[in-house]
Amino acid sequence: MDIALYLLATALIIGGLIGSVIPALPGLPMIFGGVWLVAAVDNYRHIGLWWLLLIGGLGTAGVIIEFIASTLGAKRVGASRLALWGASLGTLVGMFFSIPGLLLGPFIGALLGELASGTSVLRSAHVGVGTWIGLLFGTLLKLVISLMMVGLFGLALLLG
C-alpha cells in the first residue's frame, strides 16, 4: 500500500510542476499535497512539521504572488474588468490549443474584453499586451516557487 501512496505522491508532485505552467491545474497545492502525502506515509520521520510549514507557506505565498502579478500587468495599463475576465477566459480556452493557445489566449481574451468595454482597438491591444505580460510574469514566478518547494522537499529528505 505504501508503494501506491508514494506513486500517488510522485504523480501529484509531477502534476503540480506541470500545473505551474498550465493554468488549469492547481500546481502549488498539488505539490504540497504530494509532499504532505510522502510525509504522512513516512510517519513524519523525514519531513516534520517545520518542513511542512515552510513548504506550505512558500506555496501559499506563491498563489498570492501569482494572483497579484497577473493583475498588476493589466492594472498597470488601466485594464477594465471586462479585460481581466477576458484574459482569464482566454487562458482557459487557450489551454485546449497547446502552447500557441496558452500564449495567445490571455492576450486575445484581454483584447476582446477591452474592446467590449468600448475602448479603441489601439488601447485594447495595449491592455492585451499588458495583461499578457502580467500573466506570463505570474506563471514564471509560480514555476520558480514550485521548483523551490520541490528543492526544499528534497533537502528535507536528505537531512531527515
N, C-alpha and C positions, 0 to 999 in steps of 0.2 A: 504494500500500500504506500509506503514511503516513497518508493521509486515513482509511482504515478503522481504523487503530490509534488515531488521535485520536478518532474516533467511539466506539470501544470505551471509551477512557478517559473520555470525557464520560458515556457510559452508566453506567460504574462509579461516577463521582462523583455523578451524579444519583440512581442507585440507592442509593448509600451515604447520601445525605441522606434519602431515603425510609426507608431502614433505620434511621435514627436514631430514628424514631418507631414503626416496625413491628418488633416484637421478633424476628420470624423471619429477618430479613435482617441479616447482619453489617455494619452500616453503616460503622463506623470502619475496618475492614480494607478494605472496598470503596473508600472514599475514598482511603485510602493507596495501594491498588493502582492506581487511576486516576491519581493524582499521579505515582507511580513510572513508569507507562507513558508518560505525557507526557514526563517527564524522559529516559527511555531513548530514545524516538523522536527527541527533540531533541538526543541525544548529550550530555546533561547540561550544555548551554550555559547555559540559563536557570535551571535548578534543579539545584544541585550537591549534594554530599554533606551539607553542613551544613544546607541546607534540608530534605533528606530525613530527616536525623536528627531535626531539630526537629519536623517534621510527624509522623514516625513515633513519636517519644517522646510527643507530645501524644495521639496515637491510643492508644498503649499505656496511658498514664495514664487516658484516658477509659474504656477497657474495665475497668480495675481499679476506678476510681471508681464506674462503673455497678454492678458486682457488689457492692461494699461498700454503696452507697446502697440498693440493692434489698433487701439482707438486714438492714440496720440498722433499717429500719422494722418488720420482722417481729420481730427480736430485741428491739427496744426494748419491745415489748408482750408479750414472752415466748412467741412462737410456737413450736409444736412442729415437728419435722422434717416431719411429715405436712402441716402447713400450708404450709411452704415448697415442698414438692413439689406440693401442690395449687395454689398460686399460679402456679408455673411451668407446670403442665399447663393451668390456666385461661387463662393468657396465650396458650399455643399454640393451644388450641381457640378462644379468643375472637377470634383474628385472622381466622377464617373468617366472622365475623359483623360485619364492618365496625367502625365506631367504637364502637357500643354494646358489642360483644363485647370490644374492646380495653380499654374502660373497666371493664366489669363482670367479665370473665373472671378477672383476678387476685383480685379480691375474693371471688367465688363459689368459686373454687378453694381459697383460703386458708380460707374459712369451712367448706367441706366437709372439708378436711383436718384442721382443728382439731376439728370435730365427730367425725370418725373416730377421733381420738385420745382421745375420751371426755370432753371438757370440755363445759360448759354452752353453751346457744345464745347467751346474752349475752356470755360470754367469747369464744366463737368469732367473733361479729360484731365484737368489739373487735379481735381478731387480724386478721380480714379487712380492717378499715379501716386498721390499722397497716401491713399488708403492701402494700395498695393505695397508700397514701401513699408508702411507700418506693420502690415500683416507678415511680410517677409522677415522683418526685424524680430517680431514676436516669435515666429517659428524658429529662427536661428537661436534666440535666447532659450527657447524651450528645449531645443536639441542639446545645447551646451549643458543646461541643468540636468537633462536626462542622463547624459554621459557622466556628469559629476555624481549623480545618485548611484549609478552602476559602479563607478570607481570607488565610492565610499563603501558600497556593499562588498566589493572585492577586498578592500582594505580590512573591513571588519572580519571577513572570513579568514584572512591571513593572520591577523593579530589575535583573533579569538581562539 
